[in-house]
């Protein structure tokens, strides 16, 4: 069987995804054929895989760190929240159901079988698999039927390293408390811990580090200092989008919808030297100096359309357009810009129909089949090539489509009306040529970075940073 080691965390957003990416790159640098794996992920930030499925964005980045194309088996269960209690369920890359939280347990036996099949498939012929947990194993109320943390680790016989986040405070309690609530067999799967996101002199934590070792009986694998450039990697959680904006430059404002999806579309814009990107949170008015407003993708188009109106952003957008400002709707955002969004079959929430913002003369109907495809397109306005992907269930049509945003193999895509644009293309701004041409067409200075090269550099620096501060050899030696 393929050797594997698992990184679990004391909670969500403690840096597990980044640690796995760094370990994948470090293992690859050792000449190992390594792959990432996450049994279950919950995220509305998805990537389209080489085999025509979808996985969490973090696993796509980890695949890049390992020098691989992303595959559906790298994240066999993906939960995409649509409401506070319901989510779309993706199994091995394909949508199989919409489930309420209370009903999810009934799906777990089927999902666990898929997880184990994917683990076997992704490990076949490889030297090593680096596995990422989800949330925390300390959530013992969720332990029965678990497929994300200890349930998987024990079923697959994979040893675990537990990561805590010292930046949020209480890391001693995080790790020691996790040990206290685990049963003996689960605790026995954990072979050590590491402390992530330390700021300052790590020697100041020596006594705390020793206390954790003594209290848990686990070996410490190091204290990893904060990585300042980690924000340049595609974000997994919407919480990662709250970065301090620049105070000058071409001002792009993105509406932070309640179910925002595929928000890594924005990452290349945040790194452009001539761009100021603002994530506009709820309760805030659209700034009057906005040059371009992006209505991003959403996992619940009609729900987020109501959310947008509740913030008064519908009124703000109309005023912005009257002032000559530009608007770009991406996927769900494109659907919201139209006249109507209809979901007669209830495939994206409750069945029904809502009036859109009427900034584009198109109507959208939700269809039961999801379009998942990597595409190469031509931007009509500039002639620039776009390498991107589509991931949507809606179909949009109307008079505005006579002026398409792009063309894909002779097929018109999207719609444009003056300075209001809509498209189903994701990943478009990661393409350096298109990003520069698009922004220059709107009057911005652009073209200052090579985005893919910058991501690759940060992954290299991440691996080197971990090699310098963490016992990477010791962690990889745990794999069995």
C-alpha positions in Angstrom: 0.0 0.0 0.0 1.0 3.6 -0.6 2.8 5.3 2.3 0.8 8.3 3.7 0.8 10.8 6.5 -2.0 13.1 7.5 -2.1 16.7 8.8 -5.1 17.4 11.0 -5.7 20.7 12.8 -7.0 21.9 16.1 -9.7 23.8 14.2 -10.7 25.3 10.8 -8.3 27.8 9.2 -5.3 26.8 11.2 -3.2 26.5 8.1 -3.6 22.8 7.2 -3.9 23.4 3.5 -0.7 25.5 3.4 1.2 22.9 5.4 0.1 20.1 3.1 1.1 22.2 0.1 4.6 22.8 1.6 5.1 19.2 2.4 4.0 18.2 -1.1 6.6 20.5 -2.6 9.3 19.4 -0.1 8.6 15.7 -0.9 8.7 16.5 -4.7 12.0 18.2 -4.2 13.3 14.9 -2.7 12.4 13.2 -5.9 9.3 11.5 -4.5 6.2 10.9 -6.5 3.8 12.5 -4.1 0.1 13.5 -4.3 -2.3 15.4 -2.0 -5.5 14.0 -0.7 -8.4 15.4 1.4 -11.2 13.0 2.1 -13.8 15.6 2.7 -13.8 19.4 2.1 -16.4 22.1 2.6 -15.8 25.0 0.3 -17.5 27.0 -2.4 -14.1 27.6 -4.0 -13.7 24.8 -6.5 -11.4 23.8 -9.3 -12.2 21.9 -12.4 -10.0 18.8 -12.7 -8.2 17.2 -15.6 -10.7 14.3 -15.6 -13.8 16.6 -15.8 -14.8 16.8 -12.1 -14.4 19.4 -9.4 -12.4 19.5 -6.1 -11.6 22.1 -3.5 -9.3 24.9 -4.7 -6.8 24.0 -2.0 -6.3 20.5 -3.4 -5.6 22.0 -6.8 -2.9 24.2 -5.3 -1.5 21.2 -3.5 -1.5 19.3 -6.7 0.5 22.1 -8.3 3.0 21.9 -5.4 3.4 18.2 -6.1 3.9 18.9 -9.9 0.6 17.2 -10.8 -2.6 18.0 -12.7 -5.6 18.1 -10.2 -7.7 15.0 -10.2 -11.2 14.3 -8.8 -9.8 11.6 -6.5 -7.6 14.1 -4.7 -10.8 15.4 -2.9 -13.5 12.7 -3.2 -16.1 14.5 -1.1 -16.7 18.2 -1.6 -19.6 19.9 0.2 -20.6 23.2 -1.3 -22.9 25.2 1.2 -26.0 26.7 -0.4 -27.7 27.7 2.9 -26.8 27.6 6.6 -28.1 24.1 6.8 -27.9 22.6 3.3 -25.1 21.8 0.8 -24.5 20.4 -2.6 -22.7 17.0 -2.3 -19.9 16.2 -4.8 -18.6 12.7 -4.9 -15.5 11.9 -6.9 -15.9 15.1 -8.9 -19.7 14.9 -9.7 -22.8 16.3 -8.0 -24.8 13.5 -6.5 -27.3 15.2 -4.1 -28.3 18.2 -2.2 -28.4 17.4 1.5 -29.6 19.1 4.7 -27.1 18.8 7.6 -29.5 16.7 9.6 -29.7 14.2 6.7 -26.0 14.1 5.9 -25.2 11.2 8.2 -27.3 8.8 6.1 -25.0 9.5 3.1 -21.8 8.8 5.0 -21.5 5.1 4.3 -21.8 5.7 0.6 -19.3 8.6 0.8 -16.8 6.6 2.9 -16.7 3.9 0.3 -16.0 6.5 -2.3 -13.3 8.1 -0.1 -11.5 4.7 0.3 -11.7 4.0 -3.4 -10.3 7.4 -4.2 -7.5 7.0 -1.7 -6.5 3.7 -3.3 -6.7 5.3 -6.8 -4.7 8.4 -5.9 -2.0 6.3 -4.1 -1.6 3.7 -6.9 2.0 3.8 -8.1 3.0 6.7 -5.9 5.7 6.9 -3.3 3.7 9.1 -0.8 0.3 10.7 -0.2 0.0 13.8 2.1 -3.5 13.8 3.5 -5.3 16.9 4.9 -8.0 16.7 7.6 -11.0 19.0 7.8 -12.1 21.1 10.8 -10.8 19.3 14.0 -10.8 15.8 15.4 -11.8 17.5 18.7 -15.4 17.8 17.4 -16.2 14.5 19.1 -19.9 15.2 18.6 -19.3 14.5 14.9 -17.1 11.4 15.4 -19.7 8.8 14.6 -19.4 8.0 10.9 -16.6 10.5 10.5 -14.9 10.4 7.1 -12.8 13.6 7.4 -10.4 13.1 10.3 -10.0 10.1 12.7 -12.6 8.0 10.9 -10.5 8.1 7.8 -7.1 7.9 9.6 -8.1 4.7 11.4 -9.8 3.1 8.4 -6.8 3.7 6.2 -4.2 3.3 8.9 -2.6 6.7 8.3 -0.6 8.3 11.1 -1.4 11.9 12.0 0.4 15.1 12.9 -1.8 17.7 14.7 -1.3 21.4 13.8 -2.2 24.3 16.1 -2.4 28.0 15.3 -0.6 30.2 17.8 -1.6 33.4 16.0 -5.3 33.0 17.2 -4.1 32.5 20.8 -4.5 29.6 23.2 -2.4 27.1 21.2 -1.5 25.1 24.3 -5.2 24.6 25.1 -5.9 23.8 21.4 -3.4 20.9 21.3 -3.6 19.7 24.9 -7.4 20.1 24.9 -7.6 18.0 21.7 -5.7 15.2 23.4 -8.0 15.4 26.4 -11.2 14.9 24.4 -10.0 12.1 22.1 -10.6 8.5 22.9 -7.5 6.3 23.4 -7.6 4.7 19.9 -8.0 8.0 18.1 -5.2 9.7 20.2 -2.9 6.8 19.4 -3.1 7.7 15.7 -1.5 11.1 16.5 2.3 10.8 16.4 3.2 14.5 17.0 2.3 18.1 16.7 3.5 21.3 15.2 2.8 25.0 16.0 1.9 27.2 13.1 1.9 30.9 12.4 4.3 32.1 15.1 5.2 35.8 15.2 8.4 36.9 16.9 11.2 34.9 18.5 10.2 31.2 18.7 12.5 30.7 21.7 10.0 32.6 23.7 7.7 29.6 23.3 10.2 27.0 24.5 8.4 26.4 27.8 5.0 26.2 26.2 6.3 23.7 23.6 7.8 21.5 26.3 4.5 21.7 28.3 2.6 20.4 25.2 5.0 17.5 24.8 4.8 16.5 28.5 1.0 16.9 28.7 0.2 15.0 25.5 3.1 12.5 25.2 3.4 13.6 21.6 6.6 14.6 19.8 6.9 18.2 18.6 7.9 18.7 15.0 8.6 22.4 15.2 7.3 25.9 15.4 6.6 27.5 12.0 7.0 31.2 11.8 4.3 33.3 10.0 4.7 33.2 6.2 4.1 36.8 5.0 3.6 35.9 1.3 1.1 33.0 1.9 -1.7 35.4 0.9 -0.4 35.1 -2.7 -1.6 31.5 -3.0 -5.2 31.0 -4.1 -7.5 31.4 -1.1 -9.5 28.4 0.2 -11.8 30.2 2.7 -13.6 33.5 2.1 -12.2 34.7 5.4 -8.8 34.9 3.7 -10.1 37.7 1.4 -10.1 40.3 4.2 -6.7 41.7 3.4 -5.8 45.4 3.8 -6.2 47.1 0.4 -3.9 49.6 -1.2 -4.8 53.2 -0.9 -4.3 54.2 -4.5 -4.6 52.7 -8.0 -7.4 51.6 -10.3 -10.2 50.8 -7.8 -11.9 47.4 -8.1 -14.7 46.7 -5.7 -15.9 43.1 -5.3 -19.2 42.5 -3.5 -18.6 40.0 -0.7 -21.7 37.9 -1.2 -22.9 35.6 1.6 -22.3 32.5 -0.5 -19.4 33.8 -2.6 -17.9 31.1 -4.7 -14.7 30.7 -6.8 -13.3 33.8 -5.2 -9.8 32.9 -6.1 -10.8 34.6 -9.4 -9.8 37.8 -7.5 -6.3 36.7 -6.4 -4.4 37.9 -9.5 -6.1 41.3 -9.3 -5.0 41.7 -5.6 -1.4 41.3 -6.8 -1.5 43.8 -9.6 0.7 46.8 -8.6 -1.7 49.3 -10.3 -4.9 47.9 -8.8 -6.6 48.6 -5.5 -9.0 45.7 -4.6 -11.6 46.2 -2.0 -13.8 43.3 -0.7 -17.0 45.1 0.2 -18.7 43.5 3.2 -22.3 43.7 4.3 -23.7 47.0 5.5 -21.2 49.1 3.6 -22.1 51.3 0.7 -20.4 51.0 -2.7 -17.5 53.6 -2.7 -18.1 56.5 -5.1 -14.5 56.1 -6.5 -15.0 52.5 -7.7 -13.8 52.1 -11.3 -15.0 48.5 -11.7 -17.5 46.6 -9.6 -17.3 42.8 -9.7 -20.3 40.7 -8.8 -18.6 37.4 -8.1 -19.7 33.8 -8.3 -22.2 32.4 -5.8 -23.3 29.0 -4.7 -26.8 30.3 -4.2 -27.6 32.9 -7.0 -31.2 33.7 -5.9 -30.2 33.7 -2.2 -27.3 36.1 -2.8 -29.5 38.2 -5.1 -31.7 38.8 -2.1 -28.6 39.4 0.1 -27.3 41.9 -2.4 -30.6 43.8 -2.4 -30.7 43.8 1.4 -27.4 45.7 1.5 -28.8 48.3 -0.9 -26.1 47.3 -3.5 -28.7 47.1 -6.2 -29.3 50.9 -5.9 -25.6 51.5 -5.6 -24.9 49.5 -8.8 -27.4 51.4 -10.8 -25.9 54.7 -9.7 -22.4 53.4 -10.4 -23.5 52.5 -14.0 -25.1 55.9 -14.5 -21.8 57.5 -13.5 -20.1 55.6 -16.2 -18.6 52.9 -14.0 -17.9 49.4 -15.3 -19.5 46.2 -13.9 -18.4 42.6 -14.4 -20.6 39.7 -13.3 -18.8 36.3 -13.0 -21.0 33.2 -13.2 -23.6 33.6 -10.5 -22.9 37.4 -10.6 -23.6 37.3 -14.4 -26.9 35.6 -13.7 -27.9 38.3 -11.1 -27.2 41.1 -13.7 -29.9 39.7 -15.9 -33.7 40.2 -15.9 -34.8 36.9 -14.3 -33.3 33.9 -12.6 -35.6 30.9 -12.7 -35.1 27.6 -10.9 -38.3 25.5 -11.8 -36.8 22.3 -10.5 -35.2 23.6 -7.3 -31.8 22.4 -8.3 -30.0 25.4 -6.7 -32.3 25.8 -3.6 -36.0 26.2 -3.4 -37.9 26.2 -6.7 -39.0 29.6 -7.9 -38.1 32.7 -9.8 -36.7 36.1 -8.9 -36.3 39.4 -10.8 -32.7 40.2 -11.5 -30.9 43.6 -11.5 -31.8 44.2 -15.2 -28.4 45.6 -16.1 -28.1 42.9 -18.9 -31.0 41.8 -21.1 -30.7 38.1 -20.4 -32.7 35.5 -18.6 -31.2 32.5 -16.7 -32.8 29.1 -16.1 -31.2 26.6 -13.7 -30.6 23.2 -15.2 -30.1 19.9 -13.4 -26.9 19.1 -15.3 -23.8 21.0 -14.2 -21.3 22.2 -16.9 -17.7 21.4 -15.8 -15.1 22.2 -18.4 -11.7 23.7 -18.9 -11.9 26.1 -21.9 -9.8 28.3 -24.1 -11.6 31.4 -25.1 -11.0 34.7 -27.0 -12.0 37.9 -25.4 -14.1 39.8 -28.0 -13.2 43.3 -26.9 -9.4 42.9 -26.9 -8.7 39.6 -28.9 -6.8 38.3 -25.9 -6.7 34.6 -25.2 -8.3 33.3 -22.0 -7.4 30.0 -20.4 -10.2 29.4 -17.9 -12.9 27.0 -16.8 -16.7 26.8 -16.5 -18.5 25.4 -13.5 -22.2 26.3 -13.4 -25.8 24.9 -13.6 -27.5 27.9 -15.1 -28.1 28.6 -18.8 -28.4 32.3 -19.8 -29.8 33.7 -23.0 -31.3 36.9 -24.3 -30.7 39.9 -26.6 -27.6 41.0 -24.8 -25.9 37.8 -25.8 -25.7 39.2 -29.3 -22.7 41.2 -28.0 -20.7 38.3 -26.3 -18.0 38.7 -23.8 -15.9 35.9 -25.3 -16.0 33.2 -27.9 -15.2 29.5 -27.2 -14.5 27.4 -30.3 -16.9 29.5 -32.3 -19.5 29.6 -29.6 -20.6 33.0 -28.2 -20.2 33.2 -24.4 -21.5 35.9 -22.0 -23.0 39.2 -22.7 -21.9 42.9 -22.9 -24.0 46.1 -22.8 -21.9 49.2 -22.7 -19.7 48.9 -19.6 -21.7 46.1 -18.1 -20.3 42.6 -18.7 -21.2 39.1 -17.8 -19.4 35.8 -18.3 -19.4 32.2 -17.0 -15.6 32.0 -17.3 -13.7 31.5 -14.1 -9.9 31.7 -13.7 -9.7 34.4 -16.4 -7.6 36.8 -14.4 -4.9 34.2 -13.8 -4.1 34.6 -17.5 -1.5 37.4 -17.6 -2.2 38.5 -21.2 -5.9 38.7 -20.7 -5.7 40.4 -17.3 -3.4 43.1 -18.7 -5.5 43.7 -21.8 -8.8 43.8 -19.9 -7.6 46.2 -17.3 -5.9 48.5 -19.8 -9.2 48.5 -21.8 -10.8 50.0 -18.7 -8.0 52.6 -18.3 -5.9 50.9 -15.6 -2.2 50.4 -15.5 -1.6 46.6 -15.6 0.8 43.9 -16.6 3.1 44.1 -13.6 3.2 40.4 -12.6 3.4 36.9 -14.0 0.8 35.2 -11.8 1.6 31.6 -12.4 5.3 32.2 -11.9 4.6 34.0 -8.7 2.5 31.2 -7.3 5.2 28.7 -8.2 7.8 30.9 -6.5 5.7 31.2 -3.3 5.3 27.4 -3.2 9.1 27.0 -3.5 9.6 29.5 -0.7 7.0 27.8 1.4 8.8 24.5 1.2 12.1 26.1 2.0 10.5 27.9 5.0 9.2 24.6 6.3 12.5 22.9 5.8 14.2 25.6 7.9 11.8 25.5 10.8 10.0 22.2 10.9 11.3 18.6 11.0 10.1 17.7 7.5 12.2 14.6 7.4 10.6 13.4 10.7 7.1 14.0 9.4 7.7 12.2 6.1 9.3 9.3 8.0 6.1 8.8 9.8 4.4 7.8 6.6 3.4 4.1 6.3 
